[in-house]
Amino acid sequence: MTKFLIDALGWIGALSLIVAYASVSFRKMAADGALYQLMNALGSFLLIVNTVYYRAYPSAFVNVVWITIAVAARLRVKRYQYAKNEN
């Protein structure tokens, strides 16, 4: 049962990243939007769970970097929006 759950989480994570990337590529979603960054962060987190379980550490590392970028980008957009509203 655990293996099935880990595999399912990995597939959900992979689909989340693919849908996010396709949505931005086809201009259905903004690259600096909250939904895009959330889908990236969630997808990466789920893939981290999967890749660590299978000891695929290089892939886990890539996803740690990916989620870090997603969170940093979202925080940067939030700071920019806050500063813009202050002026």
Buried (B, 14 or more C-beta within 10 A) or exposed (E): EEEEEBEEBBEBBBEBBEBBBEBBEEEEBEBBBEEBBBBBBBBBBBBBBBBBBBEBEEBBEBBBEBBEBBBEBBEEBEEEEEEEEEE
